[in-house]
Amino acid sequence: MRALVFTGPGRAEVRTVDPPRAEKGQVVVDVERVGICGTDMELFSGEMSYFGTGGSSYPLRPGHEWCGVVSAAGDGVDEGWLGRRVTGDTMIGCGECARCRAGRHWVCASRHELGITDGLPGAMAEQVAVPAAYLHPLPDAVDATLGALVEPGGNALRCVDAARLASGERLLVLGTGTIGLLVALFARARGIRVHLIARSANDLALPRSLGFTDAWTRETLPSLPWDGIVDATTGEDMPALALDLVEPGRRVVYIGLSVPPSRIDTRDLVLKDVTAVGILGASAGLAGAIEAYADGSVDPRPLVVATVSLDEMARVLAGHRPRGPGPKIHVDPRL
């Protein structure tokens, strides 16, 4: 089968590789759609920290935001999965440690991350093998575009949950990339008043086209009480800004990561009695994201600027990005 392979820092090519087999407990999925995100770009560039810790190495097959149809089932797998449209969890725990047994498999010390760490090749290919225990069925109302947005949507939903805001309260989202806009969409669906900070005035058009009239730059941001803040940026100074702006006694949620280490002053954290929450992975938000997409309360499809082939994706990584306002690029491996 054909698959996109990162062969080294800044190098990607489409290769013919052996198709996956459904081992015990696994299924094989024929991939309909897969998205590329900031994590994939760090894997492509070589900046991902997992290369330094030995968790990831080249050659690497990316792709952890995906959906498709189950075409084969291994031993011990319910054959009822065959023919079903599914997506799946990125974080695959060992299943035996205390964290996994407590339902926190996404922080398992021995976890595999599909398409990110060594051990489980990703879905930027015609087929992918996935442990059946980590599958989520997709209803008919969730099309291929939405299916490949479940994983980032699950991350965003976890951010909104972590902010613990009630309808009518004010949320400030730092960043208007995919996660920031998804956070805004999920928060708005709950009646939360959403404001966003964009990197520049050029980045205000898309959030405003989605109905977020309260989209600002850092320089034009009004002085208002912020009941909660989600930092979905990669700016190393933004975590400190979030802590500075949030109302005392409320919450700051961090999901963005900068390549250089970021710093906050814990004296500000303590003296403002602020709760800081970090979000790693979509696991606990996947089912909720699917439900919101299926009932139409959240529709993130305008975030996708283009759907390209595997060959075109290699060109995109080389700098030939499709023109358009959306931050997300999808791949259809069947093209």
RAVENLIN-V618821 format. One record per helix or strand of 3 or more residues. SS is the DSSP state (alpha for helix, beta for strand). FROM is the first residue (numbers start at 1). LEN is the number of residues. If there is no record, write none. Layout:
BEGIN
SS,FROM,LEN
SS,FROM,LEN
END
This chain:
BEGIN
beta,2,7
beta,11,6
beta,26,11
alpha,38,8
alpha,50,4
beta,65,9
alpha,79,3
beta,85,4
alpha,98,4
alpha,105,3
beta,127,5
alpha,132,3
beta,135,3
alpha,144,4
alpha,150,14
beta,170,5
alpha,178,12
beta,193,6
alpha,201,9
beta,215,3
beta,226,6
alpha,238,8
beta,246,9
alpha,266,6
beta,275,4
alpha,283,13
alpha,301,3
beta,304,5
alpha,310,8
beta,328,4
END
